[in-house]
């Protein structure tokens, strides 16, 4: 009887020991051991169509490649984005795709992830760090210059002094690049006055900003809106005032903005290819996981949309 009891106790100790060793093996990592690659994505926000389109592009590419995609939306909150990257490190993801809320603020945590051997792909916003394997997206300074060249021709055709108002999100590195590109083209035009930049990122704020601009400068000729919702806010303000003298130029065409082009409220816009940015980000992540050395910048071309070609890209 005593021998049987000792055998039972020994068996129980062995079972507990095995459980303990299994727990230790998985400590610090929640990743499923199913052989499937996992890519962690932290986007900037999913409240804007542009980022939704990038997200859809990533999901499409991930599904085609048979990889698991984890997506976090910090909604423009740097602390939440940093926390999500830390969580992905804990999960042991195979690669990270980062659409930086703050291109300087994310540097320490992505460098930490890189030190753990996780490939880092950045999209939409450039992050200056050697830890980044590649950047996928628009060359925003060049796109700003492209829009500036278009605007310059329109100004020259008018042959008079003009005022350009600016509605932008000054905390955004991407939007700063777009503004700097446009200003570079117009800087030597003596008949152009660029007004001080005014804040506008979400639609309601941008609409209020443009209403204030029009009240202070009723003869303003152009509004440069550097992002999707600043364009839509500016459009709503001009429509409300039935103002077709003032023309909008800006970034990221939506169906609503396309109608604004047709109705002569919007002169021209730069259309990025967000779905393609998303797809290319996942493809680059998979190449980086395999150990392929990537180009530091993979540029996705933009399209300039005006009244001549809007119906080609946005059918009624």
C-alpha positions as YAML, in Angstrom:
chain: A
units: angstrom
residues:
- id: 1
  name: UNK
  ca: [0.00, 0.00, 0.00]
- id: 2
  name: UNK
  ca: [2.85, 2.33, 0.96]
- id: 3
  name: UNK
  ca: [4.63, 1.55, -2.35]
- id: 4
  name: UNK
  ca: [1.46, 2.36, -4.37]
- id: 5
  name: UNK
  ca: [1.06, 5.66, -2.49]
- id: 6
  name: UNK
  ca: [4.67, 6.62, -3.26]
- id: 7
  name: UNK
  ca: [4.15, 5.81, -6.96]
- id: 8
  name: UNK
  ca: [1.01, 8.04, -7.06]
- id: 9
  name: UNK
  ca: [2.90, 10.93, -5.41]
- id: 10
  name: UNK
  ca: [5.81, 10.55, -7.87]
- id: 11
  name: UNK
  ca: [3.41, 10.59, -10.82]
- id: 12
  name: UNK
  ca: [1.71, 13.76, -9.53]
- id: 13
  name: UNK
  ca: [5.08, 15.49, -9.08]
- id: 14
  name: UNK
  ca: [6.05, 14.57, -12.67]
- id: 15
  name: UNK
  ca: [2.76, 15.98, -14.03]
- id: 16
  name: UNK
  ca: [3.13, 19.25, -12.07]
- id: 17
  name: UNK
  ca: [6.75, 19.51, -13.20]
- id: 18
  name: UNK
  ca: [5.74, 19.09, -16.85]
- id: 19
  name: UNK
  ca: [3.03, 21.78, -16.49]
- id: 20
  name: UNK
  ca: [5.55, 24.14, -14.91]
- id: 21
  name: UNK
  ca: [8.05, 23.61, -17.74]
- id: 22
  name: UNK
  ca: [5.36, 24.16, -20.38]
- id: 23
  name: UNK
  ca: [4.34, 27.41, -18.67]
- id: 24
  name: UNK
  ca: [7.95, 28.55, -18.59]
- id: 25
  name: UNK
  ca: [8.37, 27.86, -22.30]
- id: 26
  name: UNK
  ca: [5.49, 30.17, -23.24]
- id: 27
  name: UNK
  ca: [6.13, 32.88, -20.66]
- id: 28
  name: UNK
  ca: [6.49, 36.32, -22.23]
- id: 29
  name: UNK
  ca: [4.91, 35.31, -25.55]
- id: 30
  name: UNK
  ca: [1.24, 34.95, -26.49]
- id: 31
  name: UNK
  ca: [1.97, 33.95, -30.07]
- id: 32
  name: UNK
  ca: [0.11, 30.92, -31.33]
- id: 33
  name: UNK
  ca: [2.45, 28.08, -32.27]
- id: 34
  name: UNK
  ca: [0.60, 27.11, -35.45]
- id: 35
  name: UNK
  ca: [3.42, 27.83, -37.91]
- id: 36
  name: UNK
  ca: [1.51, 30.80, -39.34]
- id: 37
  name: UNK
  ca: [3.38, 34.10, -39.73]
- id: 38
  name: UNK
  ca: [1.93, 36.99, -37.73]
- id: 39
  name: UNK
  ca: [2.34, 40.67, -38.65]
- id: 40
  name: UNK
  ca: [1.46, 43.34, -36.11]
- id: 41
  name: UNK
  ca: [0.09, 46.62, -37.49]
- id: 42
  name: UNK
  ca: [-0.35, 49.87, -35.62]
- id: 43
  name: UNK
  ca: [-2.15, 52.38, -37.81]
- id: 44
  name: UNK
  ca: [-2.54, 56.10, -37.11]
- id: 45
  name: UNK
  ca: [-6.35, 56.13, -37.02]
- id: 46
  name: UNK
  ca: [-9.26, 54.33, -38.64]
- id: 47
  name: UNK
  ca: [-11.50, 57.42, -38.54]
- id: 48
  name: UNK
  ca: [-10.37, 58.62, -41.99]
- id: 49
  name: UNK
  ca: [-11.04, 56.95, -45.33]
- id: 50
  name: UNK
  ca: [-7.39, 57.16, -46.37]
- id: 51
  name: UNK
  ca: [-6.26, 54.99, -43.44]
- id: 52
  name: UNK
  ca: [-9.25, 52.67, -43.86]
- id: 53
  name: UNK
  ca: [-8.14, 52.10, -47.46]
- id: 54
  name: UNK
  ca: [-4.57, 51.33, -46.33]
- id: 55
  name: UNK
  ca: [-5.99, 48.89, -43.78]
- id: 56
  name: UNK
  ca: [-8.10, 47.18, -46.47]
- id: 57
  name: UNK
  ca: [-5.03, 46.89, -48.71]
- id: 58
  name: UNK
  ca: [-3.06, 45.24, -45.90]
- id: 59
  name: UNK
  ca: [-5.86, 42.82, -45.13]
- id: 60
  name: UNK
  ca: [-6.15, 41.85, -48.79]
- id: 61
  name: UNK
  ca: [-2.41, 41.17, -49.10]
- id: 62
  name: UNK
  ca: [-2.31, 39.27, -45.79]
- id: 63
  name: UNK
  ca: [-5.23, 37.06, -46.82]
- id: 64
  name: UNK
  ca: [-3.61, 36.29, -50.18]
- id: 65
  name: UNK
  ca: [-0.33, 35.39, -48.45]
- id: 66
  name: UNK
  ca: [-2.02, 33.32, -45.73]
- id: 67
  name: UNK
  ca: [-0.58, 35.32, -42.83]
- id: 68
  name: UNK
  ca: [-2.27, 36.49, -39.65]
- id: 69
  name: UNK
  ca: [-2.72, 40.25, -39.31]
- id: 70
  name: UNK
  ca: [-3.15, 41.95, -35.94]
- id: 71
  name: UNK
  ca: [-4.33, 45.57, -36.24]
- id: 72
  name: UNK
  ca: [-4.32, 48.24, -33.53]
- id: 73
  name: UNK
  ca: [-5.95, 51.68, -33.90]
- id: 74
  name: UNK
  ca: [-4.49, 54.20, -31.41]
- id: 75
  name: UNK
  ca: [-6.59, 57.00, -32.98]
- id: 76
  name: UNK
  ca: [-3.70, 59.50, -33.09]
- id: 77
  name: UNK
  ca: [-2.62, 58.80, -29.50]
- id: 78
  name: UNK
  ca: [1.16, 58.25, -29.30]
- id: 79
  name: UNK
  ca: [1.02, 56.59, -25.86]
- id: 80
  name: UNK
  ca: [-1.50, 54.04, -27.17]
- id: 81
  name: UNK
  ca: [0.64, 53.39, -30.24]
- id: 82
  name: UNK
  ca: [3.75, 52.78, -28.13]
- id: 83
  name: UNK
  ca: [1.74, 50.46, -25.87]
- id: 84
  name: UNK
  ca: [0.49, 48.48, -28.89]
- id: 85
  name: UNK
  ca: [4.05, 47.97, -30.17]
- id: 86
  name: UNK
  ca: [5.11, 46.77, -26.72]
- id: 87
  name: UNK
  ca: [2.17, 44.36, -26.79]
- id: 88
  name: UNK
  ca: [3.23, 43.07, -30.22]
- id: 89
  name: UNK
  ca: [6.74, 42.45, -28.88]
- id: 90
  name: UNK
  ca: [5.17, 40.46, -26.03]
- id: 91
  name: UNK
  ca: [3.17, 38.44, -28.55]
- id: 92
  name: UNK
  ca: [6.33, 37.74, -30.55]
- id: 93
  name: UNK
  ca: [5.06, 38.93, -33.93]
- id: 94
  name: UNK
  ca: [7.21, 38.15, -36.98]
- id: 95
  name: UNK
  ca: [7.17, 41.75, -38.31]
- id: 96
  name: UNK
  ca: [5.77, 45.18, -37.50]
- id: 97
  name: UNK
  ca: [4.07, 47.69, -39.80]
- id: 98
  name: UNK
  ca: [3.95, 51.16, -38.23]
- id: 99
  name: UNK
  ca: [1.93, 54.16, -39.46]
- id: 100
  name: UNK
  ca: [3.45, 56.60, -37.01]
- id: 101
  name: UNK
  ca: [1.26, 58.97, -35.01]
- id: 102
  name: UNK
  ca: [4.43, 60.89, -34.10]
- id: 103
  name: UNK
  ca: [7.40, 60.06, -36.32]
- id: 104
  name: UNK
  ca: [9.93, 61.02, -33.62]
- id: 105
  name: UNK
  ca: [7.96, 59.69, -30.65]
- id: 106
  name: UNK
  ca: [7.86, 56.09, -31.91]
- id: 107
  name: UNK
  ca: [11.62, 55.82, -32.48]
- id: 108
  name: UNK
  ca: [12.64, 54.38, -29.07]
- id: 109
  name: UNK
  ca: [10.04, 51.60, -29.08]
- id: 110
  name: UNK
  ca: [10.63, 50.54, -32.69]
- id: 111
  name: UNK
  ca: [14.37, 50.44, -31.98]
- id: 112
  name: UNK
  ca: [13.61, 48.20, -29.02]
- id: 113
  name: UNK
  ca: [11.54, 45.94, -31.27]
- id: 114
  name: UNK
  ca: [14.32, 45.83, -33.85]
- id: 115
  name: UNK
  ca: [16.78, 44.83, -31.13]
- id: 116
  name: UNK
  ca: [14.53, 41.82, -30.52]
- id: 117
  name: UNK
  ca: [14.94, 40.84, -34.18]
- id: 118
  name: UNK
  ca: [11.55, 42.06, -35.42]
- id: 119
  name: UNK
  ca: [11.60, 43.62, -38.93]
- id: 120
  name: UNK
  ca: [10.16, 47.16, -39.01]
- id: 121
  name: UNK
  ca: [8.15, 48.49, -41.96]
- id: 122
  name: UNK
  ca: [6.91, 52.09, -41.82]
- id: 123
  name: UNK
  ca: [4.10, 53.34, -44.04]
- id: 124
  name: UNK
  ca: [2.66, 56.78, -44.85]
- id: 125
  name: UNK
  ca: [4.88, 58.67, -42.39]
- id: 126
  name: UNK
  ca: [8.69, 58.53, -42.56]
- id: 127
  name: UNK
  ca: [10.44, 57.52, -39.32]
- id: 128
  name: UNK
  ca: [14.09, 58.55, -39.24]
- id: 129
  name: UNK
  ca: [15.84, 55.54, -37.70]
- id: 130
  name: UNK
  ca: [18.34, 52.94, -38.86]
- id: 131
  name: UNK
  ca: [16.05, 50.35, -37.29]
- id: 132
  name: UNK
  ca: [13.49, 50.83, -40.07]
- id: 133
  name: UNK
  ca: [13.86, 48.26, -42.86]
- id: 134
  name: UNK
  ca: [11.91, 50.31, -45.38]
- id: 135
  name: UNK
  ca: [9.34, 53.09, -45.81]
- id: 136
  name: UNK
  ca: [6.30, 52.52, -48.05]
- id: 137
  name: UNK
  ca: [4.28, 55.49, -49.24]
- id: 138
  name: UNK
  ca: [4.07, 58.85, -50.93]
- id: 139
  name: UNK
  ca: [7.00, 61.23, -51.30]
- id: 140
  name: UNK
  ca: [4.93, 64.00, -49.75]
- id: 141
  name: UNK
  ca: [7.35, 66.86, -50.42]
- id: 142
  name: UNK
  ca: [7.44, 65.97, -54.13]
- id: 143
  name: UNK
  ca: [3.65, 65.57, -54.21]
- id: 144
  name: UNK
  ca: [3.32, 69.04, -52.65]
- id: 145
  name: UNK
  ca: [5.58, 70.40, -55.38]
- id: 146
  name: UNK
  ca: [3.50, 68.66, -58.06]
- id: 147
  name: UNK
  ca: [0.34, 70.32, -56.75]
- id: 148
  name: UNK
  ca: [2.25, 73.61, -56.48]
- id: 149
  name: UNK
  ca: [3.19, 73.46, -60.16]
- id: 150
  name: UNK
  ca: [-0.45, 72.99, -61.08]
- id: 151
  name: UNK
  ca: [-1.48, 75.90, -58.87]
- id: 152
  name: UNK
  ca: [1.29, 78.08, -60.27]
- id: 153
  name: UNK
  ca: [-0.10, 77.67, -63.80]
- id: 154
  name: UNK
  ca: [-3.57, 78.66, -62.64]
- id: 155
  name: UNK
  ca: [-2.20, 81.73, -60.84]
- id: 156
  name: UNK
  ca: [-0.21, 82.75, -63.93]
- id: 157
  name: UNK
  ca: [-3.36, 82.41, -66.05]
- id: 158
  name: UNK
  ca: [-5.17, 84.82, -63.70]
- id: 159
  name: UNK
  ca: [-2.40, 87.39, -64.08]
- id: 160
  name: UNK
  ca: [-3.16, 89.18, -60.82]
- id: 161
  name: UNK
  ca: [-2.19, 89.29, -57.15]
- id: 162
  name: UNK
  ca: [-3.59, 86.32, -55.22]
- id: 163
  name: UNK
  ca: [-3.89, 85.13, -51.63]
- id: 164
  name: UNK
  ca: [-3.46, 81.51, -50.60]
- id: 165
  name: UNK
  ca: [-4.84, 80.37, -47.22]
- id: 166
  name: UNK
  ca: [-3.53, 77.18, -45.62]
- id: 167
  name: UNK
  ca: [-5.50, 74.72, -43.49]
- id: 168
  name: UNK
  ca: [-3.27, 72.05, -41.99]
- id: 169
  name: UNK
  ca: [-2.45, 69.88, -38.99]
- id: 170
  name: UNK
  ca: [0.83, 71.45, -37.88]
- id: 171
  name: UNK
  ca: [1.78, 68.47, -35.69]
- id: 172
  name: UNK
  ca: [1.83, 66.21, -38.75]
- id: 173
  name: UNK
  ca: [5.26, 65.67, -40.31]
- id: 174
  name: UNK
  ca: [3.59, 64.42, -43.51]
- id: 175
  name: UNK
  ca: [1.45, 67.54, -43.86]
- id: 176
  name: UNK
  ca: [4.43, 69.79, -43.17]
- id: 177
  name: UNK
  ca: [6.22, 68.15, -46.09]
- id: 178
  name: UNK
  ca: [3.23, 68.74, -48.35]
- id: 179
  name: UNK
  ca: [3.13, 72.40, -47.37]
- id: 180
  name: UNK
  ca: [6.89, 72.88, -47.79]
- id: 181
  name: UNK
  ca: [6.75, 71.33, -51.28]
- id: 182
  name: UNK
  ca: [4.01, 73.69, -52.45]
- id: 183
  name: UNK
  ca: [5.70, 76.73, -50.90]
- id: 184
  name: UNK
  ca: [8.96, 75.85, -52.66]
- id: 185
  name: UNK
  ca: [7.27, 76.16, -56.06]
- id: 186
  name: UNK
  ca: [5.51, 79.45, -55.24]
- id: 187
  name: UNK
  ca: [8.31, 81.16, -53.30]
- id: 188
  name: UNK
  ca: [9.55, 83.37, -56.17]
- id: 189
  name: UNK
  ca: [6.09, 84.48, -57.34]
- id: 190
  name: UNK
  ca: [5.86, 88.14, -56.35]
- id: 191
  name: UNK
  ca: [2.10, 88.26, -56.84]
- id: 192
  name: UNK
  ca: [1.40, 85.43, -54.37]
- id: 193
  name: UNK
  ca: [0.77, 85.99, -50.67]
- id: 194
  name: UNK
  ca: [0.57, 82.84, -48.55]
- id: 195
  name: UNK
  ca: [-1.39, 83.56, -45.37]
- id: 196
  name: UNK
  ca: [-0.36, 82.14, -42.00]
- id: 197
  name: UNK
  ca: [-1.29, 78.47, -41.61]
- id: 198
  name: UNK
  ca: [-4.51, 77.80, -39.71]
- id: 199
  name: UNK
  ca: [-5.37, 74.63, -37.77]
- id: 200
  name: UNK
  ca: [-7.61, 71.99, -39.29]
- id: 201
  name: UNK
  ca: [-7.48, 68.23, -39.24]
- id: 202
  name: UNK
  ca: [-10.97, 66.95, -38.50]
- id: 203
  name: UNK
  ca: [-13.83, 68.09, -40.69]
- id: 204
  name: UNK
  ca: [-15.72, 70.29, -38.21]
- id: 205
  name: UNK
  ca: [-12.61, 72.16, -37.08]
- id: 206
  name: UNK
  ca: [-11.54, 72.70, -40.69]
- id: 207
  name: UNK
  ca: [-14.97, 74.02, -41.66]
- id: 208
  name: UNK
  ca: [-14.92, 76.52, -38.77]
- id: 209
  name: UNK
  ca: [-11.35, 77.54, -39.68]
- id: 210
  name: UNK
  ca: [-12.28, 78.23, -43.31]
- id: 211
  name: UNK
  ca: [-15.38, 80.19, -42.27]
- id: 212
  name: UNK
  ca: [-13.10, 82.39, -40.13]
- id: 213
  name: UNK
  ca: [-10.59, 82.76, -42.98]
- id: 214
  name: UNK
  ca: [-13.34, 83.88, -45.37]
- id: 215
  name: UNK
  ca: [-14.67, 86.37, -42.84]
- id: 216
  name: UNK
  ca: [-11.20, 87.90, -42.31]
- id: 217
  name: UNK
  ca: [-10.16, 87.63, -45.99]
- id: 218
  name: UNK
  ca: [-13.31, 87.62, -48.14]
- id: 219
  name: UNK
  ca: [-11.26, 87.85, -51.35]
- id: 220
  name: UNK
  ca: [-8.94, 84.90, -50.65]
- id: 221
  name: UNK
  ca: [-8.34, 83.08, -53.94]
- id: 222
  name: UNK
  ca: [-7.17, 79.63, -52.88]
- id: 223
  name: UNK
  ca: [-7.31, 77.35, -49.86]
- id: 224
  name: UNK
  ca: [-4.60, 74.73, -49.57]
- id: 225
  name: UNK
  ca: [-5.99, 71.91, -47.42]
- id: 226
  name: UNK
  ca: [-3.28, 69.35, -46.69]
- id: 227
  name: UNK
  ca: [-5.41, 66.30, -45.78]
- id: 228
  name: UNK
  ca: [-8.69, 64.53, -46.52]
- id: 229
  name: UNK
  ca: [-10.85, 66.02, -43.76]
- id: 230
  name: UNK
  ca: [-9.41, 69.53, -44.06]
- id: 231
  name: UNK
  ca: [-10.47, 69.41, -47.72]
- id: 232
  name: UNK
  ca: [-13.98, 68.26, -46.80]
- id: 233
  name: UNK
  ca: [-14.30, 70.91, -44.07]
- id: 234
  name: UNK
  ca: [-13.17, 73.62, -46.50]
- id: 235
  name: UNK
  ca: [-15.60, 72.30, -49.11]
- id: 236
  name: UNK
  ca: [-18.51, 72.44, -46.64]
- id: 237
  name: UNK
  ca: [-17.64, 76.06, -45.77]
- id: 238
  name: UNK
  ca: [-17.50, 77.13, -49.43]
- id: 239
  name: UNK
  ca: [-20.73, 75.31, -50.27]
- id: 240
  name: UNK
  ca: [-22.48, 76.92, -47.31]
- id: 241
  name: UNK
  ca: [-21.35, 80.36, -48.50]
- id: 242
  name: UNK
  ca: [-22.04, 79.49, -52.16]
- id: 243
  name: UNK
  ca: [-18.49, 80.71, -52.80]
- id: 244
  name: UNK
  ca: [-17.02, 79.60, -56.14]
- id: 245
  name: UNK
  ca: [-14.48, 82.41, -56.30]
- id: 246
  name: UNK
  ca: [-12.25, 80.67, -53.74]
- id: 247
  name: UNK
  ca: [-10.80, 77.38, -55.00]
- id: 248
  name: UNK
  ca: [-9.51, 74.49, -52.92]
- id: 249
  name: UNK
  ca: [-6.36, 72.52, -53.68]
- id: 250
  name: UNK
  ca: [-5.48, 69.59, -51.47]
- id: 251
  name: UNK
  ca: [-4.84, 65.91, -50.78]
- id: 252
  name: UNK
  ca: [-6.77, 62.64, -50.74]
- id: 253
  name: UNK
  ca: [-9.81, 62.57, -52.98]
- id: 254
  name: UNK
  ca: [-13.05, 61.04, -51.68]
- id: 255
  name: UNK
  ca: [-16.37, 60.66, -53.52]
- id: 256
  name: UNK
  ca: [-17.54, 63.86, -51.85]
- id: 257
  name: UNK
  ca: [-14.38, 65.73, -52.87]
- id: 258
  name: UNK
  ca: [-14.72, 64.38, -56.43]
- id: 259
  name: UNK
  ca: [-18.16, 65.98, -56.58]
- id: 260
  name: UNK
  ca: [-16.59, 69.19, -55.29]
- id: 261
  name: UNK
  ca: [-14.19, 69.08, -58.26]
- id: 262
  name: UNK
  ca: [-17.10, 68.61, -60.67]
- id: 263
  name: UNK
  ca: [-18.97, 71.51, -59.07]
- id: 264
  name: UNK
  ca: [-15.94, 73.88, -59.36]
- id: 265
  name: UNK
  ca: [-15.32, 74.31, -55.64]
- id: 266
  name: UNK
  ca: [-12.09, 72.29, -55.84]
- id: 267
  name: UNK
  ca: [-9.47, 73.10, -58.46]
- id: 268
  name: UNK
  ca: [-7.21, 70.05, -58.15]
- id: 269
  name: UNK
  ca: [-6.12, 67.39, -55.68]
- id: 270
  name: UNK
  ca: [-3.36, 64.87, -55.19]
- id: 271
  name: UNK
  ca: [-4.74, 61.36, -54.95]
- id: 272
  name: UNK
  ca: [-2.52, 58.87, -53.19]
- id: 273
  name: UNK
  ca: [-2.96, 55.12, -53.64]
- id: 274
  name: UNK
  ca: [-3.67, 54.01, -50.07]
- id: 275
  name: UNK
  ca: [-4.78, 50.46, -50.91]
- id: 276
  name: UNK
  ca: [-1.53, 49.93, -52.78]
- id: 277
  name: UNK
  ca: [0.44, 51.38, -49.84]
- id: 278
  name: UNK
  ca: [-1.25, 48.77, -47.63]
- id: 279
  name: UNK
  ca: [-0.57, 45.90, -50.02]
- id: 280
  name: UNK
  ca: [3.08, 46.88, -50.53]
- id: 281
  name: UNK
  ca: [3.60, 47.18, -46.76]
- id: 282
  name: UNK
  ca: [2.62, 43.54, -46.19]
- id: 283
  name: UNK
  ca: [4.68, 42.34, -49.17]
- id: 284
  name: UNK
  ca: [7.70, 44.22, -47.79]
- id: 285
  name: UNK
  ca: [7.15, 42.75, -44.31]
- id: 286
  name: UNK
  ca: [7.13, 39.23, -45.76]
- id: 287
  name: UNK
  ca: [10.36, 39.91, -47.68]
- id: 288
  name: UNK
  ca: [11.99, 41.33, -44.53]
- id: 289
  name: UNK
  ca: [10.95, 38.23, -42.55]
- id: 290
  name: UNK
  ca: [12.77, 36.11, -45.16]
- id: 291
  name: UNK
  ca: [15.88, 38.23, -44.62]
- id: 292
  name: UNK
  ca: [15.72, 40.13, -47.93]
- id: 293
  name: UNK
  ca: [17.47, 43.51, -47.82]
- id: 294
  name: UNK
  ca: [14.94, 46.13, -48.89]
- id: 295
  name: UNK
  ca: [15.35, 49.56, -50.45]
- id: 296
  name: UNK
  ca: [15.08, 52.23, -47.75]
- id: 297
  name: UNK
  ca: [12.22, 53.91, -49.62]
- id: 298
  name: UNK
  ca: [9.56, 52.25, -51.74]
- id: 299
  name: UNK
  ca: [7.56, 55.05, -53.34]
- id: 300
  name: UNK
  ca: [3.93, 54.58, -54.35]
- id: 301
  name: UNK
  ca: [3.11, 57.11, -57.12]
- id: 302
  name: UNK
  ca: [0.36, 59.72, -56.80]
- id: 303
  name: UNK
  ca: [-2.26, 60.91, -59.30]
- id: 304
  name: UNK
  ca: [-3.20, 64.57, -59.84]
- id: 305
  name: UNK
  ca: [-6.98, 64.78, -60.17]
- id: 306
  name: UNK
  ca: [-8.83, 67.76, -61.66]
- id: 307
  name: UNK
  ca: [-12.00, 68.33, -63.65]
- id: 308
  name: UNK
  ca: [-10.44, 66.81, -66.77]
- id: 309
  name: UNK
  ca: [-9.84, 63.36, -65.30]
- id: 310
  name: UNK
  ca: [-12.00, 63.10, -62.16]
- id: 311
  name: UNK
  ca: [-14.55, 60.83, -63.85]
- id: 312
  name: UNK
  ca: [-11.79, 58.38, -64.82]
- id: 313
  name: UNK
  ca: [-10.99, 57.79, -61.15]
- id: 314
  name: UNK
  ca: [-14.34, 58.46, -59.47]
- id: 315
  name: UNK
  ca: [-17.32, 57.37, -61.53]
- id: 316
  name: UNK
  ca: [-20.68, 58.95, -60.70]
...
